Amino acid sequence: MTMGSRSYLCTRRFALPVLATLAVASVGPATAGDRDGDRTVGDLRVVLGVMPAALLMDHPEQHEEATMHGGLPAGSSYYHVLVALFDRRTGARITVANVHASVGEVGFNPSLRDLKPMNAGGVVTFGNFFSMSDTGPYQITVTVRVPQSTAPVDVKFVHSHQ
């Protein structure tokens, strides 16, 4: 199998779930309650996406993906963690916030990083790269502070990948 074939298979295998997450993230308020990767805490709705960083290597250099978050990390164990934020009451996308994440296998010390704003498909999401070498499960805690709030909101997810 050639490297190009492997890249194509990798893209086909992982891109559809990520695109589905972004599509759900773009429709507005949740109607079915909390689901994997979709949590509501107070007036904040957080939609989580996790994709292999290797998928972004297929993008041409002129796209933002080639340089975002300090550039693409080398190695197959890196994943791009991204979140979309919404006001639960209005469904409006939140585009200005301080967002941080801790990612680590359950029971181990997590990595802490800022999730930087980025334009994904014409909408603002927040993301960064994390090493996730095993299949998990991983505890992902997203901390969000929106300008009009008085306190940060922590939103917890558990993620495993195959």
GITA-V787084 format. One record per residue. N is the residue number from 1. RES is the residue in three letters. OMEGA is omega as a letter, one per 30 degrees, with the letter a starting at -180 (NA if undefined). Layout:
n: (N:N)
res: (RES:RES)
omega: (OMEGA:OMEGA)
This chain:
n: (1:2:3:4:5:6:7:8:9:10:11:12:13:14:15:16:17:18:19:20:21:22:23:24:25:26:27:28:29:30:31:32:33:34:35:36:37:38:39:40:41:42:43:44:45:46:47:48:49:50:51:52:53:54:55:56:57:58:59:60:61:62:63:64:65:66:67:68:69:70:71:72:73:74:75:76:77:78:79:80:81:82:83:84:85:86:87:88:89:90:91:92:93:94:95:96:97:98:99:100:101:102:103:104:105:106:107:108:109:110:111:112:113:114:115:116:117:118:119:120:121:122:123:124:125:126:127:128:129:130:131:132:133:134:135:136:137:138:139:140:141:142:143:144:145:146:147:148:149:150:151:152:153:154:155:156:157:158:159:160:161:162)
res: (MET:THR:MET:GLY:SER:ARG:SER:TYR:LEU:CYS:THR:ARG:ARG:PHE:ALA:LEU:PRO:VAL:LEU:ALA:THR:LEU:ALA:VAL:ALA:SER:VAL:GLY:PRO:ALA:THR:ALA:GLY:ASP:ARG:ASP:GLY:ASP:ARG:THR:VAL:GLY:ASP:LEU:ARG:VAL:VAL:LEU:GLY:VAL:MET:PRO:ALA:ALA:LEU:LEU:MET:ASP:HIS:PRO:GLU:GLN:HIS:GLU:GLU:ALA:THR:MET:HIS:GLY:GLY:LEU:PRO:ALA:GLY:SER:SER:TYR:TYR:HIS:VAL:LEU:VAL:ALA:LEU:PHE:ASP:ARG:ARG:THR:GLY:ALA:ARG:ILE:THR:VAL:ALA:ASN:VAL:HIS:ALA:SER:VAL:GLY:GLU:VAL:GLY:PHE:ASN:PRO:SER:LEU:ARG:ASP:LEU:LYS:PRO:MET:ASN:ALA:GLY:GLY:VAL:VAL:THR:PHE:GLY:ASN:PHE:PHE:SER:MET:SER:ASP:THR:GLY:PRO:TYR:GLN:ILE:THR:VAL:THR:VAL:ARG:VAL:PRO:GLN:SER:THR:ALA:PRO:VAL:ASP:VAL:LYS:PHE:VAL:HIS:SER:HIS:GLN)
omega: (a:l:l:l:l:l:l:l:l:l:a:a:a:a:a:l:a:l:l:l:l:l:l:a:a:a:l:a:l:l:a:a:a:l:l:l:a:a:l:l:a:l:a:l:a:l:a:l:l:a:l:l:a:l:a:a:l:a:l:a:a:l:a:a:a:a:a:l:l:l:a:l:l:l:a:a:a:l:l:l:l:l:l:a:l:l:a:a:a:a:a:l:l:a:l:l:l:a:l:l:l:a:l:l:a:l:a:l:a:l:l:l:l:l:a:l:l:l:l:l:l:l:a:l:a:a:l:a:l:l:l:a:l:a:l:g:l:l:l:l:l:l:a:l:l:a:a:a:l:a:l:l:l:l:a:l:l:a:l:l:a:NA)
